[in-house]
């Protein structure tokens, strides 16, 4: 059962900005991601989509404004508090990195090991089956196709049962058929109550999702975060 947090929000930004070396990359961002919502984040290459996701899971801190996750101000969290918060967030990177000397099943179990939680083999096999990789449990990462790697990355991101999944261009290197397959898994997670935020430049993917789920589309333009119109 998901925990109920103050304000009933997962991620909240109020007039938050980020930049470095005197250059502002993102400014004046205000956004609330409620539990169970589905959002896309779009914008041209270099607009700051990856930077925005890094702010959401605390790898970067805003230089001004307010950013909270699960009702807690990230600026006030200790290192241990930040680590606990991140366990509630699943992250799918564009270039999914695995340890090449470990089979897929052990790569998927690593977040549990790091968190000091037990690895239950039956649950791991069930997760692999859910992403269609049960027969690849013993495969080494270099043996996996691009689609298998991305589905494995999604499985690893949710192995700790996070409340929100942040995905950075998860279909960027996949063909359309595999992109739809990965999208269907993310939609299923949303229907299970997970909050989903996907950064993508693929408008066809967004249109396909909007036909199946109530998804809002955010756009980064001129360093600002905007709600996209119905033209997508």
C-alpha positions in Angstrom: 0.0 0.0 0.0 1.6 3.3 -1.1 2.3 5.7 1.7 0.2 8.9 1.9 2.4 11.9 1.9 1.8 15.5 3.0 0.0 17.4 0.2 -0.7 14.2 -1.7 2.0 14.9 -4.2 4.9 12.8 -5.5 7.0 15.6 -7.0 6.4 19.3 -6.6 8.4 22.2 -8.0 7.7 25.9 -7.2 9.5 28.5 -9.2 12.5 26.2 -9.4 15.5 27.0 -11.6 18.8 25.3 -12.4 22.0 26.4 -14.1 25.7 26.5 -13.6 28.7 28.6 -14.5 26.5 31.6 -14.9 24.2 29.9 -17.5 20.6 29.2 -16.7 19.3 26.0 -18.2 15.9 25.8 -16.7 14.0 28.6 -14.9 10.8 29.4 -13.2 9.5 25.8 -13.2 6.3 25.1 -11.3 4.7 21.6 -11.4 2.9 19.1 -9.3 2.9 15.4 -10.1 0.1 13.7 -8.2 0.2 10.0 -7.3 -0.9 7.8 -10.1 -0.5 10.4 -12.8 1.0 9.9 -16.3 3.2 12.6 -17.8 5.3 13.0 -20.9 8.2 15.5 -21.0 9.1 16.7 -24.5 11.2 19.3 -26.1 14.1 19.6 -28.6 17.5 17.9 -28.0 19.5 19.9 -25.5 16.4 21.5 -24.0 17.0 20.1 -20.6 14.9 17.0 -20.3 17.6 14.8 -18.7 18.5 17.7 -16.4 14.9 18.0 -15.3 14.7 14.3 -14.5 17.9 14.5 -12.5 16.3 17.3 -10.5 13.3 15.1 -9.8 15.4 12.3 -8.2 17.8 14.5 -6.4 21.0 14.0 -8.4 20.9 17.8 -9.1 19.6 20.5 -6.8 17.8 23.7 -8.0 19.8 26.9 -7.6 16.6 28.7 -6.6 13.0 27.9 -5.8 11.5 24.9 -4.1 11.6 21.1 -5.0 10.1 18.4 -2.9 9.5 14.7 -3.3 6.9 12.8 -1.3 6.3 16.0 0.8 9.9 16.4 1.8 12.1 19.4 0.8 15.1 17.9 -1.0 17.3 20.7 0.1 16.8 19.7 3.8 17.4 15.9 3.3 20.6 14.4 4.7 22.6 12.0 2.5 20.8 9.0 4.2 17.4 10.7 3.7 18.1 11.3 0.1 19.1 7.7 -0.4 15.8 6.6 1.3 13.8 8.9 -1.0 15.5 7.6 -4.1 14.4 4.0 -3.2 10.9 5.2 -3.8 11.8 6.3 -7.4 12.6 3.9 -10.3 14.8 5.3 -13.0 15.2 4.0 -16.6 18.2 5.7 -18.3 18.4 6.1 -22.0 21.7 4.2 -22.1 21.0 1.4 -19.7 24.2 0.2 -18.0 24.5 -3.3 -16.6 27.5 -5.0 -15.1 28.7 -7.2 -18.0 30.2 -9.9 -15.7 26.9 -10.6 -14.1 23.9 -12.4 -15.6 20.7 -10.4 -16.2 19.0 -11.8 -13.1 21.8 -10.7 -10.8 21.9 -7.3 -12.4 18.1 -6.9 -11.7 18.7 -7.9 -8.1 21.4 -5.3 -7.4 19.0 -2.5 -6.2 17.7 -4.9 -3.6 21.2 -5.9 -2.5 22.2 -2.2 -2.2 19.1 -1.4 -0.2 19.8 -4.4 2.1 16.5 -6.1 1.2 16.1 -9.8 0.6 16.3 -11.2 -3.0 13.3 -13.6 -3.5 14.0 -15.8 -6.5 10.4 -16.5 -7.3 9.6 -12.8 -7.3 12.6 -12.1 -9.5 11.5 -14.8 -12.0 7.9 -13.4 -12.0 9.3 -9.9 -12.8 11.4 -11.3 -15.6 8.4 -13.1 -17.0 6.4 -9.9 -16.8 8.9 -8.1 -19.1 9.1 -11.1 -21.4 12.7 -12.0 -20.3 12.2 -15.2 -18.2 14.2 -17.3 -20.7 17.0 -14.7 -20.6 17.6 -14.7 -16.9 21.1 -16.3 -17.2 22.1 -14.2 -20.3 25.0 -11.9 -19.9 24.3 -8.2 -20.8 26.4 -8.2 -24.0 24.2 -11.0 -25.3 21.0 -9.0 -25.0 19.4 -7.1 -27.9 18.5 -3.4 -27.5 14.9 -4.2 -26.7 15.9 -6.8 -24.2 18.2 -4.4 -22.5 15.5 -1.7 -22.2 13.0 -4.2 -20.8 15.6 -5.4 -18.4 16.3 -1.8 -17.4 12.6 -1.3 -16.7 12.5 -4.5 -14.6 15.6 -3.3 -12.6 13.9 0.1 -12.1 10.8 -1.4 -10.5 12.4 -4.3 -8.6 12.2 -2.3 -5.4 8.5 -1.5 -6.0 8.9 2.3 -6.4 6.0 4.7 -6.4 7.2 6.7 -9.4 9.1 5.7 -12.6 11.2 8.3 -14.4 12.2 7.1 -17.9 14.7 9.1 -20.0 14.1 8.4 -23.8 13.4 4.7 -23.0 12.5 4.0 -26.6 15.1 6.2 -28.3 17.1 3.2 -29.7 14.2 0.8 -30.3 12.1 0.1 -33.4 8.4 1.0 -33.3 7.2 -2.5 -32.4 9.5 -2.7 -29.4 8.7 0.9 -28.5 5.0 0.0 -28.3 5.8 -3.1 -26.2 7.8 -1.0 -23.7 5.1 1.6 -23.6 2.4 -1.0 -22.8 4.4 -2.1 -19.8 4.6 1.5 -18.5 0.9 2.0 -19.1 0.2 -1.2 -17.1 2.4 0.1 -14.3 0.4 3.3 -14.3 -2.9 1.3 -14.1 -1.4 -0.4 -11.0 -1.1 3.1 -9.4 2.4 4.1 -10.3 3.3 7.6 -11.2 5.0 7.7 -14.7 7.1 10.5 -16.2 8.6 9.8 -19.6 11.0 12.1 -21.4 10.8 11.6 -25.1 11.0 13.4 -28.4 8.8 10.7 -30.1 5.4 12.4 -30.8 4.0 9.1 -32.2 4.7 7.4 -28.9 2.9 10.2 -27.1 -0.1 10.0 -29.4 -0.3 6.2 -29.0 -0.2 6.6 -25.2 -2.8 9.3 -25.1 -5.3 7.0 -26.8 -4.9 4.5 -24.0 -4.3 6.5 -20.8 -5.0 10.0 -19.4 -1.5 11.4 -20.1 -0.5 15.1 -19.7 2.2 16.4 -21.9 4.8 18.9 -20.6 7.2 20.7 -22.9 10.5 22.5 -22.2 10.8 25.6 -24.4 13.1 28.5 -23.9 14.2 27.2 -20.5 10.5 27.2 -19.4 8.3 24.2 -18.5 5.0 24.4 -20.2 1.8 22.3 -20.5 1.6 21.3 -24.2 -1.7 21.9 -26.0 -4.0 19.5 -27.8 -1.9 19.7 -30.9 0.2 16.6 -29.9 
